Amino acid sequence: MAEITFEITKELGVISEATKGWTRELNMVSWNGREPKYDLRDWSPDHTRMSKGVSFTEEEMIKLVELFNMRNEEDEFTEEYK
């Protein structure tokens, strides 16, 4: 199996942190030398290990933000789920 390479080209922000120091982050990541994409996943403190995640093109990220912003009030999380 071919080795997967990655480069975090821009750290956009940490969404949350787990008790063992791993952080859920939104970053721009170049996978195997390709154009960077928005990438959401958990990372180890030194960014050498990662969980499964999801990557978005610019167009997909714009659509995701639009969908989030268009949600109805009844779609929002109640206090018991926050």
Secondary structure, DSSP 8 states (H G I E B T S, - for coil): -----EEEEEEEEEEEE-TTS-EEEEEEEEETT---EEEEEEE-TTSS-B---EEE-HHHHHHHHHHHHT--GGGS--GGG-
